[in-house]
Amino acid sequence: MNGEIFESVWDAIEDDPAEAENLKLRSSLMMALEKHIKAQGWSQTETARRLGVTQPRISDLMRGKIHLFSLDTLVNLVVAAGLHVEMHVAA
């Protein structure tokens, strides 16, 4: 161990800062979707119907398979779920 301290787990596992930032955004969207789905009490089948995807796709989402979802796809799913995405860019 070299004792490095990272701002997030994504910074620790990804050497490319742009890819780490992309993973942070995708992770946030996935967690927001999962939280919303659970709060609504939707089954995976109902969620798939509402979001216009297959049930296995929702299973991947709920299992956190981040590598299977692009940022664009997640934004589309968030909107389909009735949520709104806001972005803030900091220096």
ChimeraX commands (.cxc) that place a marker at each C-alpha (Angstrom):
marker #1 position 0.00,0.00,0.00 radius 0.5
marker #1 position 1.29,3.43,-0.86 radius 0.5
marker #1 position -1.02,5.40,1.45 radius 0.5
marker #1 position -2.65,7.41,-1.33 radius 0.5
marker #1 position -5.98,9.01,-0.43 radius 0.5
marker #1 position -8.64,9.29,-3.12 radius 0.5
marker #1 position -11.75,11.41,-3.29 radius 0.5
marker #1 position -13.84,8.44,-4.42 radius 0.5
marker #1 position -13.53,4.75,-5.14 radius 0.5
marker #1 position -13.77,5.59,-8.85 radius 0.5
marker #1 position -10.69,7.79,-8.60 radius 0.5
marker #1 position -8.87,4.91,-6.94 radius 0.5
marker #1 position -9.69,2.28,-9.55 radius 0.5
marker #1 position -9.60,4.40,-12.70 radius 0.5
marker #1 position -6.40,6.07,-13.93 radius 0.5
marker #1 position -8.20,8.27,-16.46 radius 0.5
marker #1 position -9.84,11.25,-14.67 radius 0.5
marker #1 position -12.51,11.58,-17.38 radius 0.5
marker #1 position -13.50,7.92,-17.03 radius 0.5
marker #1 position -13.55,8.22,-13.22 radius 0.5
marker #1 position -15.90,11.20,-13.54 radius 0.5
marker #1 position -18.11,9.25,-15.96 radius 0.5
marker #1 position -18.28,6.34,-13.51 radius 0.5
marker #1 position -19.23,8.71,-10.67 radius 0.5
marker #1 position -22.11,10.12,-12.71 radius 0.5
marker #1 position -23.31,6.70,-13.83 radius 0.5
marker #1 position -23.14,5.39,-10.27 radius 0.5
marker #1 position -25.18,8.33,-8.96 radius 0.5
marker #1 position -27.86,7.83,-11.60 radius 0.5
marker #1 position -28.03,4.09,-10.93 radius 0.5
marker #1 position -28.39,4.62,-7.18 radius 0.5
marker #1 position -31.10,7.26,-7.70 radius 0.5
marker #1 position -33.02,4.92,-10.00 radius 0.5
marker #1 position -32.73,2.00,-7.61 radius 0.5
marker #1 position -33.91,4.15,-4.70 radius 0.5
marker #1 position -36.87,5.45,-6.73 radius 0.5
marker #1 position -37.88,1.98,-7.91 radius 0.5
marker #1 position -37.80,0.63,-4.36 radius 0.5
marker #1 position -39.70,3.65,-2.99 radius 0.5
marker #1 position -42.42,3.11,-5.60 radius 0.5
marker #1 position -42.64,-0.56,-4.69 radius 0.5
marker #1 position -42.33,-1.58,-8.34 radius 0.5
marker #1 position -41.39,-5.13,-9.25 radius 0.5
marker #1 position -38.68,-5.62,-11.84 radius 0.5
marker #1 position -41.33,-6.58,-14.38 radius 0.5
marker #1 position -43.39,-3.46,-13.69 radius 0.5
marker #1 position -40.27,-1.29,-13.75 radius 0.5
marker #1 position -39.24,-2.75,-17.11 radius 0.5
marker #1 position -42.70,-2.02,-18.54 radius 0.5
marker #1 position -42.69,1.54,-17.22 radius 0.5
marker #1 position -39.17,2.29,-18.44 radius 0.5
marker #1 position -39.53,0.53,-21.80 radius 0.5
marker #1 position -36.78,-2.04,-21.29 radius 0.5
marker #1 position -36.59,-5.75,-20.52 radius 0.5
marker #1 position -36.76,-7.26,-17.04 radius 0.5
marker #1 position -33.20,-8.64,-17.35 radius 0.5
marker #1 position -32.06,-5.07,-18.05 radius 0.5
marker #1 position -33.68,-3.94,-14.79 radius 0.5
marker #1 position -32.02,-6.86,-13.02 radius 0.5
marker #1 position -28.66,-5.61,-14.29 radius 0.5
marker #1 position -29.50,-2.13,-13.01 radius 0.5
marker #1 position -30.56,-3.38,-9.57 radius 0.5
marker #1 position -27.40,-5.50,-9.29 radius 0.5
marker #1 position -25.24,-2.46,-10.00 radius 0.5
marker #1 position -23.70,-3.72,-13.23 radius 0.5
marker #1 position -22.39,-0.28,-14.09 radius 0.5
marker #1 position -20.31,-1.48,-17.05 radius 0.5
marker #1 position -23.54,-2.37,-18.90 radius 0.5
marker #1 position -25.00,1.15,-18.82 radius 0.5
marker #1 position -23.89,4.27,-20.67 radius 0.5
marker #1 position -24.50,7.73,-19.27 radius 0.5
marker #1 position -27.02,8.41,-22.07 radius 0.5
marker #1 position -28.95,5.23,-21.31 radius 0.5
marker #1 position -29.15,6.06,-17.62 radius 0.5
marker #1 position -30.38,9.59,-18.29 radius 0.5
marker #1 position -33.10,8.13,-20.53 radius 0.5
marker #1 position -34.12,5.65,-17.81 radius 0.5
marker #1 position -34.20,8.35,-15.15 radius 0.5
marker #1 position -36.50,10.49,-17.30 radius 0.5
marker #1 position -38.70,7.48,-18.14 radius 0.5
marker #1 position -39.04,6.87,-14.38 radius 0.5
marker #1 position -40.45,10.38,-13.99 radius 0.5
marker #1 position -37.35,11.88,-12.42 radius 0.5
marker #1 position -35.37,14.95,-13.47 radius 0.5
marker #1 position -31.60,15.18,-13.93 radius 0.5
marker #1 position -29.72,18.32,-12.98 radius 0.5
marker #1 position -26.05,18.89,-13.63 radius 0.5
marker #1 position -23.57,21.06,-11.80 radius 0.5
marker #1 position -20.04,21.64,-13.07 radius 0.5
marker #1 position -17.48,22.77,-10.51 radius 0.5
marker #1 position -13.99,24.10,-10.98 radius 0.5
marker link #1:1,2 radius 0.2
marker link #1:2,3 radius 0.2
marker link #1:3,4 radius 0.2
marker link #1:4,5 radius 0.2
marker link #1:5,6 radius 0.2
marker link #1:6,7 radius 0.2
marker link #1:7,8 radius 0.2
marker link #1:8,9 radius 0.2
marker link #1:9,10 radius 0.2
marker link #1:10,11 radius 0.2
marker link #1:11,12 radius 0.2
marker link #1:12,13 radius 0.2
marker link #1:13,14 radius 0.2
marker link #1:14,15 radius 0.2
marker link #1:15,16 radius 0.2
marker link #1:16,17 radius 0.2
marker link #1:17,18 radius 0.2
marker link #1:18,19 radius 0.2
marker link #1:19,20 radius 0.2
marker link #1:20,21 radius 0.2
marker link #1:21,22 radius 0.2
marker link #1:22,23 radius 0.2
marker link #1:23,24 radius 0.2
marker link #1:24,25 radius 0.2
marker link #1:25,26 radius 0.2
marker link #1:26,27 radius 0.2
marker link #1:27,28 radius 0.2
marker link #1:28,29 radius 0.2
marker link #1:29,30 radius 0.2
marker link #1:30,31 radius 0.2
marker link #1:31,32 radius 0.2
marker link #1:32,33 radius 0.2
marker link #1:33,34 radius 0.2
marker link #1:34,35 radius 0.2
marker link #1:35,36 radius 0.2
marker link #1:36,37 radius 0.2
marker link #1:37,38 radius 0.2
marker link #1:38,39 radius 0.2
marker link #1:39,40 radius 0.2
marker link #1:40,41 radius 0.2
marker link #1:41,42 radius 0.2
marker link #1:42,43 radius 0.2
marker link #1:43,44 radius 0.2
marker link #1:44,45 radius 0.2
marker link #1:45,46 radius 0.2
marker link #1:46,47 radius 0.2
marker link #1:47,48 radius 0.2
marker link #1:48,49 radius 0.2
marker link #1:49,50 radius 0.2
marker link #1:50,51 radius 0.2
marker link #1:51,52 radius 0.2
marker link #1:52,53 radius 0.2
marker link #1:53,54 radius 0.2
marker link #1:54,55 radius 0.2
marker link #1:55,56 radius 0.2
marker link #1:56,57 radius 0.2
marker link #1:57,58 radius 0.2
marker link #1:58,59 radius 0.2
marker link #1:59,60 radius 0.2
marker link #1:60,61 radius 0.2
marker link #1:61,62 radius 0.2
marker link #1:62,63 radius 0.2
marker link #1:63,64 radius 0.2
marker link #1:64,65 radius 0.2
marker link #1:65,66 radius 0.2
marker link #1:66,67 radius 0.2
marker link #1:67,68 radius 0.2
marker link #1:68,69 radius 0.2
marker link #1:69,70 radius 0.2
marker link #1:70,71 radius 0.2
marker link #1:71,72 radius 0.2
marker link #1:72,73 radius 0.2
marker link #1:73,74 radius 0.2
marker link #1:74,75 radius 0.2
marker link #1:75,76 radius 0.2
marker link #1:76,77 radius 0.2
marker link #1:77,78 radius 0.2
marker link #1:78,79 radius 0.2
marker link #1:79,80 radius 0.2
marker link #1:80,81 radius 0.2
marker link #1:81,82 radius 0.2
marker link #1:82,83 radius 0.2
marker link #1:83,84 radius 0.2
marker link #1:84,85 radius 0.2
marker link #1:85,86 radius 0.2
marker link #1:86,87 radius 0.2
marker link #1:87,88 radius 0.2
marker link #1:88,89 radius 0.2
marker link #1:89,90 radius 0.2
marker link #1:90,91 radius 0.2
view
